């Protein structure tokens, strides 16, 4: 595949950056390496995309790969779906990382 240097690194001051709220965190537990990815939930808005204030989480752990929506409740980020099988220690780590992430 040939790279086109003119279009691969497009610098356009008119582009809106929706990637700034997305981040990945690697972590280790029980001798294994895992990760989770956090991304803000977005909706179509008159000016582009707006943030709902919720976060999507994709996590790979010993319980498998899960995706779920997080909402802030009583000062903590928690899954909207109460049936999600995620360890409390991992939920605390996710809450800590979102709370301390520089958006």
C-alpha positions as CSV (number, residue, x, y, z in Angstrom):
1,X,0.0,0.0,0.0
2,X,1.4,3.4,-1.0
3,X,1.1,6.3,1.4
4,X,0.1,9.7,0.2
5,X,1.9,12.2,2.4
6,X,-0.4,15.0,1.3
7,X,-3.5,13.3,2.7
8,X,-2.3,11.0,5.5
9,X,-1.6,13.9,7.9
10,X,-4.4,16.3,7.1
11,X,-4.1,19.4,9.2
12,X,-7.3,21.4,9.1
13,X,-8.2,23.9,11.7
14,X,-11.9,23.4,10.8
15,X,-11.9,19.8,11.9
16,X,-13.6,19.0,15.2
17,X,-11.7,16.6,17.4
18,X,-14.0,14.0,19.0
19,X,-11.0,11.8,20.1
20,X,-10.0,13.9,23.1
21,X,-12.3,12.2,25.5
22,X,-11.3,8.6,24.5
23,X,-8.6,6.8,26.4
24,X,-7.2,3.3,27.1
25,X,-5.9,2.0,30.3
26,X,-3.8,-1.2,30.8
27,X,-3.8,-2.9,34.1
28,X,-2.5,-6.1,35.7
29,X,-4.4,-8.4,38.1
30,X,-3.8,-12.0,39.2
31,X,-0.7,-12.2,37.0
32,X,-2.6,-11.2,33.8
33,X,-2.7,-8.1,31.7
34,X,-6.0,-6.5,30.8
35,X,-7.3,-3.2,29.4
36,X,-10.3,-1.0,29.2
37,X,-11.3,1.8,26.8
38,X,-13.4,4.7,27.8
39,X,-15.3,7.0,25.3
40,X,-17.9,9.6,25.9
41,X,-21.4,8.9,24.6
42,X,-22.1,11.4,21.8
43,X,-25.3,12.4,20.1
44,X,-26.0,14.5,16.9
45,X,-26.2,18.2,17.6
46,X,-26.8,21.3,15.5
47,X,-23.0,22.1,15.8
48,X,-21.7,18.6,15.3
49,X,-21.8,16.1,18.2
50,X,-22.8,16.7,21.7
51,X,-21.8,14.8,24.9
52,X,-24.6,13.2,26.9
53,X,-22.4,13.1,30.1
54,X,-22.3,9.3,30.0
55,X,-19.3,7.1,29.2
56,X,-19.0,3.9,27.2
57,X,-16.7,1.3,28.5
58,X,-15.2,-1.7,26.7
59,X,-13.3,-4.0,29.0
60,X,-11.3,-7.2,28.5
61,X,-11.0,-9.1,31.7
62,X,-11.2,-12.7,33.1
63,X,-15.0,-12.5,32.8
64,X,-14.6,-11.9,29.0
65,X,-15.0,-8.8,26.9
66,X,-17.9,-6.5,27.9
67,X,-19.3,-3.2,26.8
68,X,-21.5,-1.1,29.0
69,X,-22.6,2.4,29.6
70,X,-21.5,4.3,32.7
71,X,-23.3,7.1,34.4
72,X,-22.2,9.3,37.3
73,X,-24.3,8.6,40.4
74,X,-23.6,10.0,43.9
75,X,-20.2,11.1,42.8
76,X,-19.1,7.7,41.3
77,X,-19.1,6.3,37.7
78,X,-21.3,3.2,37.7
79,X,-22.7,0.8,35.1
80,X,-26.3,1.7,34.1
81,X,-27.1,-2.0,33.7
82,X,-27.1,-3.5,37.2
83,X,-26.6,-7.0,35.7
84,X,-23.0,-6.4,34.5
85,X,-20.6,-8.8,36.0
86,X,-17.6,-6.7,36.8
87,X,-15.5,-6.9,40.0
88,X,-15.9,-4.0,42.5
89,X,-12.2,-3.4,42.5
90,X,-12.2,-3.0,38.7
91,X,-15.2,-0.6,38.9
92,X,-13.3,1.5,41.4
93,X,-10.3,1.6,39.1
94,X,-12.5,2.7,36.2
95,X,-14.2,5.3,38.3
96,X,-10.8,6.6,39.5
97,X,-9.4,6.8,35.9
98,X,-12.4,8.6,34.5
99,X,-12.5,11.0,37.5
100,X,-8.7,11.8,37.2
101,X,-8.5,11.9,33.3
102,X,-7.7,15.2,31.8
103,X,-10.4,15.8,29.2
